[in-house]
């Protein structure tokens, strides 16, 4: 039964869909920046081409030779240092230390990945709500939850006067406060999620 419950929970969890929607929305936002980057490149390319045309190939070749010699000397020195200082006991300790550090780093990256996944999923949920127009509905629900203070003081005074009211009148009165509580709960959940 636990496997079926886990499978049902996995299949009904909207988070991966929100993650996909958030990724798509972020991609669209980044794509909107592309025309500006293209214009910037168009402005910079002629100057870069002129700089390349005016560069002497012999100077570039000399700089490359010097950089290659320096790199070769550095690698040779490091190799001599490493191979000259190899101690089997110390090597084992270093390997164990590196393995432990690797596990710690992997755990840290896993936590960061989960946090990023949650942020993108939350962004996707907000994007889906915006696409559906639910954001404006939530604002109305929050406003109703905040403003009914005046209505609550008026309702208790009206109820004793309407003591002989039928059962049909009592049900809508009972439903309105429940709707307000739900709106207040949504507002509380929304405010709690943002922090």
C-alpha positions in Angstrom: 0.0 0.0 0.0 2.9 2.4 0.7 4.2 1.9 -2.8 0.8 2.8 -4.3 0.6 5.9 -2.0 4.1 7.0 -3.0 3.3 6.5 -6.7 0.0 8.4 -6.3 1.8 11.3 -4.5 4.5 11.4 -7.2 2.0 11.4 -10.1 -0.2 14.1 -8.5 2.7 16.4 -7.3 2.6 19.5 -9.5 6.1 20.7 -8.6 7.8 19.2 -11.7 5.3 20.9 -13.9 5.8 24.2 -12.1 9.6 23.7 -12.5 9.1 23.2 -16.3 6.8 26.3 -16.4 9.3 28.3 -14.4 12.2 27.2 -16.7 10.2 28.2 -19.7 9.3 31.6 -18.3 12.9 32.3 -17.3 14.0 31.3 -20.8 11.5 33.7 -22.3 12.8 36.5 -20.1 16.4 35.7 -21.2 15.4 35.6 -24.8 13.9 39.1 -24.5 17.5 40.3 -23.7 18.9 38.9 -26.9 18.1 41.8 -29.3 20.0 44.2 -27.0 23.0 41.9 -26.9 23.0 41.7 -30.7 22.9 45.5 -31.0 25.8 45.7 -28.6 27.8 43.2 -30.6 27.0 45.1 -33.8 28.4 48.2 -32.3 31.6 46.5 -30.9 32.5 44.2 -33.8 33.9 46.8 -36.2 36.3 48.1 -33.6 37.4 44.5 -32.7 38.0 43.7 -36.4 40.1 46.8 -36.9 42.2 45.8 -33.8 42.8 42.4 -35.3 43.7 43.8 -38.7 46.2 46.2 -37.1 47.9 43.5 -35.0 51.3 42.3 -36.2 51.3 38.5 -36.6 55.0 38.3 -35.5 54.2 40.1 -32.2 51.3 37.6 -31.5 53.6 34.7 -32.4 56.3 35.9 -30.0 53.8 36.4 -27.1 52.5 32.8 -27.7 56.0 31.4 -27.7 56.8 33.2 -24.4 53.6 32.0 -22.8 54.3 28.4 -23.9 57.8 28.5 -22.5 56.5 29.9 -19.1 53.8 27.2 -19.0 56.3 24.4 -19.8 58.6 25.6 -17.0 55.8 25.9 -14.5 54.6 22.4 -15.3 58.1 20.9 -15.1 58.7 22.6 -11.7 55.3 21.4 -10.3 55.9 17.8 -11.6 59.3 17.7 -10.0 57.9 19.1 -6.7 55.0 16.6 -6.7 57.1 13.5 -7.6 59.9 14.5 -5.2 57.6 14.9 -2.2 55.6 11.7 -2.5 55.3 10.0 0.8 53.1 6.8 0.8 51.7 7.5 4.3 51.0 11.1 3.6 49.5 10.1 0.2 46.9 7.8 1.9 45.9 10.5 4.4 45.6 13.0 1.6 43.4 10.7 -0.4 41.1 10.1 2.5 40.9 13.8 3.3 40.1 14.5 -0.4 37.4 11.8 -0.4 35.7 13.3 2.7 35.9 16.8 1.2 34.3 15.4 -1.9 31.4 14.0 0.0 30.9 17.3 1.8 31.0 19.2 -1.4 28.6 16.8 -3.1 26.1 17.2 -0.2 26.4 21.0 -0.4 25.8 21.0 -4.1 22.8 18.7 -3.6 21.3 21.1 -1.1 21.9 24.0 -3.5 20.4 22.1 -6.3 17.3 21.4 -4.3 17.0 25.1 -3.2 17.4 26.2 -6.9 14.8 23.6 -8.0 12.4 24.9 -5.4 12.9 28.5 -6.4 12.4 27.8 -10.1 9.3 25.7 -9.2 7.9 28.6 -7.1 8.6 31.0 -10.0 6.8 28.6 -12.3 3.8 28.4 -10.0 3.7 32.2 -9.9 4.0 32.3 -13.7 1.2 29.8 -14.1 -1.0 31.8 -11.8 -0.3 34.9 -13.8 -1.1 33.1 -17.1 -4.4 32.0 -15.6 -5.2 35.3 -14.1 -5.4 33.9 -10.6 -3.1 36.6 -9.2 -5.9 39.2 -9.5 -8.4 36.7 -7.9 -6.1 36.3 -4.9 -5.8 40.0 -4.4 -9.6 40.3 -4.3 -9.7 37.4 -1.8 -7.1 39.1 0.4 -9.0 42.4 0.2 -12.2 40.6 1.3 -10.3 39.0 4.1 -8.9 42.3 5.3 -12.1 44.4 5.0 -14.8 42.3 6.6 -14.2 43.8 10.0 -17.0 46.3 9.5 -19.3 43.6 8.2 -18.7 41.3 11.2 -19.8 44.0 13.7 -23.0 44.6 11.7 -23.9 40.9 11.3 -24.3 40.1 15.1 -26.6 43.0 15.5 -28.7 41.9 12.6 -29.0 38.2 13.8 -31.1 38.9 17.0 -33.6 40.9 15.0 -33.9 38.1 12.4 -34.3 35.3 15.0 -37.3 33.9 13.2 -35.4 33.5 9.9 -35.8 30.2 8.0 -33.1 27.5 7.8 -32.3 28.6 4.2 -31.2 32.1 5.4 -28.9 30.6 8.0 -26.9 28.5 5.6 -25.6 31.4 3.4 -24.7 33.3 6.6 -22.7 30.3 7.7 -21.0 29.9 4.3 -19.7 33.5 4.1 -17.5 33.4 7.2 -16.1 30.1 6.0 -15.2 31.7 2.7 -13.5 34.5 4.6 -11.5 32.1 6.7 -10.4 30.3 3.5 -9.3 33.6 2.0 -7.5 34.5 5.2 -5.8 31.2 5.2 -4.7 31.6 1.6 -3.4 35.1 2.5 -1.5 33.7 5.4 -0.1 30.8 3.3 0.9 33.2 0.6 2.6 35.6 3.0 4.3 32.6 4.7 5.6 31.3 1.4 7.3 34.6 0.5 9.4 34.9 3.6 
